Amino acid sequence: MKKALNLFALIALFSIAVFADVPRPDNSKNQKSVSTTMMIHLKEDAKEAKLVIPRSQLQQLRAQLDELDKGSDNTAAVVSNGGITRTQTIVSGLFLSMAIVFGGIWFVRSGRKASKTAKIAAIAVLLLGTGSVATLVLANAGPPPEARSITGKMFTQAVHIYGFGSGQIKLEVTNEDRQYIDLIVPDPKTSPSPEE
């Protein structure tokens, strides 16, 4: 059993050294941009957030993308998911499963020789670990609904403390001849409070 654990630890140690020298992909040369202006309109009658892009600016962006595609190779398609390949996912899942199995076998086999106080200490550590994980999960509560939907409420000071907002948006292309992108944001009226 000790030989298997030592072999597993050795393999894990060498796998860290293998992936330590992999350079991060350089995406700076793959960035293209089109300079434009954006106008944001708050409209009470809008049902959903909408980003309206003029066709002329969309064509400029398409030309930039075509230029980027001509000079690129296909090596970026091999690495996906933020640099983690399918093989790495399978191998990491295999090692995680082996760790759980070997840890369970070690725990059961060592339980026969352990004293009663050691068993109680192990159970206490397990309960404390579970409690601390539950605390971390509850401490990471998400932002309020105003920051998770694109409405006029996301411009309030209460949402600014989060520094971001997200939500669904509809993209539209218009044939109008203009030099700006238009963001239409629903701004529903809030119902007046009883004091008003």
SULKAFEN-V486387 format. One record per backbone hydrogen bond with DSSP energy under -1.0 kcal/mol. CO is the residue of the C=O (numbers start at 1). NH is the residue of the N-H. If there is no record, write none. Layout:
co	nh
CO	NH
CO	NH
This chain:
co	nh
1	5
2	6
3	7
4	8
5	9
6	10
7	11
8	12
9	13
10	14
11	15
12	16
13	17
14	18
15	19
37	181
39	183
41	185
43	187
49	170
50	184
51	172
52	182
53	174
54	58
55	59
56	60
57	61
58	62
59	63
60	64
61	65
62	66
63	67
64	68
65	69
66	70
67	71
85	89
86	90
87	91
88	92
89	93
90	94
91	95
92	96
93	97
94	98
95	99
96	100
97	101
98	102
99	103
100	104
101	105
102	106
103	107
104	108
105	109
106	110
107	111
110	114
115	119
116	120
117	121
118	122
119	123
120	124
121	125
122	126
123	127
124	128
125	129
126	130
127	131
128	132
129	133
130	134
131	135
132	136
133	137
134	138
135	139
144	147
147	166
149	151
151	154
152	155
153	156
156	160
159	162
170	51
172	53
174	55
176	178
181	39
182	52
183	41
184	50
185	43
186	152
193	196
